[in-house]
């Protein structure tokens, strides 16, 4: 029970943190900049990161500009799928819990934009990459963690193989113990003759 509670705290706590951070930064950008206006609030990052306000009705990184309604439906579906998957599997690994928490927070952050203003506010401009936001970053990092989990941590076939080996080993050990203790018929017969 305590593991489930901790798992829920990680998922929903991280999702809430990402959603609040995402919405706070977007509100600040919308109050500070007009669409397509830029600023450099972090001077030491000035040559590399510029904040440029863009309202994106499409998917992450500016893809699918004319599919706004479809993305709202997909976002609701994604949120439901994340929660369902979490309830079923996330107790197995903290990496999985963090990945799903990041993705849930990112999906909720962008969904709030779509429902309230009809488009997602993007503002992090690296110059060489499509403009994105905190929610997009959380979704991307969550996807990388999911990939890491799938490739390196989720290994049920290996566990099954080890389980089969473990089942074979006790019988071998039992036979060895019997011989070592003199429990076989031949040694006990020899002892009686002496």
N, C-alpha and C positions, 0 to 999 in steps of 0.2 A: 504493500500500500504506500509506504514512504517513497519507494522508487518511482511509482506512478505520479505521486504528488510533485516530486522533484522534476520529473520529466515534463509535467504540465507547466511548472514554473519556468523552465528553460524555454519551452516553445512559446507560451503566451507572453512571458516577460520579454523575451528577445523580440518577438513580433510587435509588441506594444512599443518598445524602445525604438525600433526601426521606423514604425509608422509615425510616431511623434516627431522624431528627428527629421524624417522626410517631409512631413507637413510643415514643421516649423521653418525649415530652410526654404521651402517653396513659397510660404506666406511672405517671408522676408524678401525673397527675390521679386515677387509680384508687387510688393509695396515699394521696392527700391528702384526697379528697372522697368522701362517700357519694353514691349516685345521687340526683339532683335537688338536691344541696347546692351552694351557690355560694361563691365567694371572689373577692376583687379583689387579686391579687398585684402588679399594676402600678398603683401609686397615681395616677400622672399620667393614666392612661387610665380611672380609676374611673368617671366618669359615662357612658363610651361602651362600654367592654369589660368584661364580667364573665365569669369562668370558671364554668360550670355543668355538672356532669357528667350526661350523658344516655347511656344505652345504647340504640343505635338498631339494631334488627334489619333495617331496611329499607335503602333506597338513600340517596344523598347528600341532605342537608337534610331527613331524616325522611320521605321519600317511600316508598311501598310497604312498609309495616310487616310484612305477612304473607307476604312473598316472599323470605325469607332464603336458602333453598336455591337458588332461581333466580338470586339475586345472586351466590352463590358460583360457579355455573357461568358466569354472564356475566363475572365478574371473570377467571376462567381464560381465557375466550375473548378478553377485551379485552387481557390480557397477551400472548397469542399473536399477536393481530392487530397490536399495537403493534410487537412485535419483527419480525414479517414485513414490515410496512410500512417500518420503519426500514431493514432490510437492503436493501430495494428502492429507496427514494427518499431517505433522509435525508442521503446524501452531497452532495445538491444545495444544501443551505442550513443554516446554523447555527441559524436560527430554527426550522426543522423539527426539528433534533436536540434543541434545548432543549425545545420543546413536547412531543415524544415522551418525553423523559427525565422531565419533570415528570409527565406522565400515567402513565407506567410506575411511577414511585415512589409516586404516589397510589393507583393500583390495587393495588399490592403491600401498601402500608400498611393499607388497609382490608380486603384479603383476609386478611392475618395475623390481624386482629381476628376476622373471621368464622370462621376455622378454629380459633382458640384459645379464644375466649370466646363464640362464637355470635352476637355483635352488635358493632357498631362503636361505639367510645367517641367521643362528640362533646362539646365543651366550650367552644368560643369562642362567646360569647353577646353579640350586639350589641343585643339588645332588640327591634329592628324586623325581624330576619331570622332564619330557622331556624338553630338551633345547628349548628355545623360543626366541622371539625378541620383539621389541617395537610394531610392527604391530600386532603380535599375542596378545599382552597385550591389545591393543586398541580394537581389535575385541572382546575379552573376556569381557572387562569392558562394551562395548557397548551392548553385549548380555545380561549381567546382568541387565543393565538399561532398556533394552526392556522388560525383564521379570518382573521387578518391575513395569514398566508402565502398562503392560498387567494385572497384578494381582491387583494393587492398585489404578491406576489412570484412566484407560479406563473403564468407567462404563455407557455405553449408556442405558442399561435396567433400571437402577436406576433413571436416568434422565427422562425417559419416564413415569415411575410410578409416580414420583413427579409431572410431567407435568399434568398427568391425575388428580391427587389430587388437583392441583392448579385450574384446570378447574371446578371441582366440588365445591370447596370452594367459589368462587365468587357468585354462585347462592344462596348458603346457607346464605352468608353474606347479599345479597340483600334482601332475605326474612326476615331476622332478622332486617335489617334496616327499612323495611317497617312497621313491627309490632311495632318497637320501636318509629317510628315517627308518628304512628297512621294513617297510610295510608290504613289500611284494611277497608272493607266496614262497618263492625259492629261498630267500634268506631266512625267513621265519622257520622253514623246515630244517634248515641247517642248524639253526640255534637249538631246536628241540633235540636233534640227534646228539649234540654235544652234551 
